[in-house]
Amino acid sequence: NKVYGSQSGLRNISGTKDEVPPGTFILKYGFVGKYCRGTVEENNATAINRLPNGTIIRVTGMSKAVLESNPEGTSEEGDSGGPYYINNGMGGYTFVGVHAGLDNLGSNKRLWFTPYKCFKTWFTPDTN
């Protein structure tokens, strides 16, 4: 029921939300990249990946966010499965999804995450 976040240490997760609308400010913690933040750009997006053998994989239902500049961390390989959360405005944070990947498009980096609605029947986070 706690996740790492910024220099403030642990953050209390007090609830869950299935999905957050575009324009929402989000926070992320990853094992390698540590703490970073972004703004949701699109929901129900399709992530397209090309494997080394040329096979194309499409994953639908993803959420996409614009990665913001942050001196405390970024997003890196090894962050997959890390939590995404939002400030609930009442002294706590709300869990909204898990990290899936990053597009490195120069200065326009995009975070990809799986919204909680896509896996909530299989996973329930502990909350305060």
Secondary structure, DSSP 8 states (H G I E B T S, - for coil): -EEE-GGG-EEEEEEE-S---TT-EEEEEETTTEEEEEEEEEEEEEEEEE-TTS-EEEEEEEEEEEE---TT----TT-TT-EEEEE-SSSSEEEEEEEEEEE--TT--EEEEEEGGGTTTT------
